[in-house]
């Protein structure tokens, strides 16, 4: 199987745009807060990624499919963390928020 420049370009672009979400995932995980993330942005992002996946499968574009599977996974984890931390079920997150409030007053 010969890989041409266009495929390499697509793979590099996919890796970079996918990796762009990792710092947000790490920050959300560590801070136990997703308050600064918009619900609508996350939902629109996930729907858009799903549509890119459908398109990628329809045109048999491996770089597009691979990048969007990983991106959907990362975006979905961020969305789940947003739900988890917004629902108030995470006790550690509540403790950290209380501590920050106490330190700022």
Secondary structure, DSSP 8 states (H G I E B T S, - for coil): ----HHHHHHHHHHHHHHHTTHHHHHHHHHHT--TTS-HHHHHHHHHHHHHHHHHHHHHT-HHHHHHHHHHHHHHHHHHHHHHHHHTT--HHHHHHHHHHHHHH-
